[in-house]
Amino acid sequence: MRLTKDAQTVVEVVTMLGGHALLVGGFVRDQALGIESKDIDIEVHGPVTPEALIRHLEVRGRVDTVGQSFGVIKFGQDVDVSFP
């Protein structure tokens, strides 16, 4: 399973902040079926807040907070980050 640079960045930042990043959703399904995914879904667990994650990601790339009220942050071209 290969992650994009943007997805790797999210995982690294979440880990640095003391959280856990889980691959979820359509990306996991597509990997199991052996097909290419259009985006990567990452769910964040642990003591990481959306605000802290946004602050750390903004210096590393494009962050779109349009879905933040629903608990979703978009990073880069293909990563959707959610909080349970």
N, C-alpha and C positions, 0 to 999 in steps of 0.2 A: 504494500500500500504506500503510495507516494503522496505526500502532502505538498501543496504549493508553498512558495516562500511566505505568502501572507498567512497561511494556516500555521506554518511553523512558528512565525512571529507571535501569533496569538498564544499558542501553546507555551512558548518560552516566557512570555510576559505573565501569563496566568500562573505558571510554576514559580517564577521569580516573586510574585506577590503572595505565595503560600497556598495557592489553590490547586485544583485539579481540573484539567480540560478533558472532556470526553467527546469522542466523535459519535454523532448521533444522526438520526433521520435518513434522508434519501442517500446521503453519501455512503453510509454503511450498507444500505440495501444494494446500491449500485456496485459496490466493491464485491459483495457476496455473489452478485449475478455476473460479475466480470465485465461490466460496462462502464464507460466513462461518465463521470459526474459533471454537472454544470456548476455546482457550488459545493461548498463544504460546510456542514453544520457542526458547531462546537457548543457544548453545554458546559458552563462553568460552575464548579462546586467549591465550597470552602469559604474562607474569609474575604474573598475578593468582592469589592463593590463595583457596580457598573461605573460609577464616577472615577474610581481609581484606575480601572481598566481603560476607560476612555482617555484619561490623562496620559497614561503610559503609551497607548497606541498612537495617539495624535502625533507624537514626535517620530513615529516610525512609518507612517503612511496615512492614507485617506480613511477617515472614520465618518460614517453616516449614522447619525443618531435618530433618524426619522422614525424608526420603530422602537425607540427606547421606552416609550410609554407602555409597550407590550412586552418589554423585557428582551428586545432584540437589538443588537448593534451590528451594523455591517462594517467590515474592514476590508480594505483593498477592493479587488475586483470580484472575489468569489467566496468570501467567508461571512457566514451569518453566525453571530455569537449570541447565545441565549443564557438566561439565568432562570433556574427553577422557581 
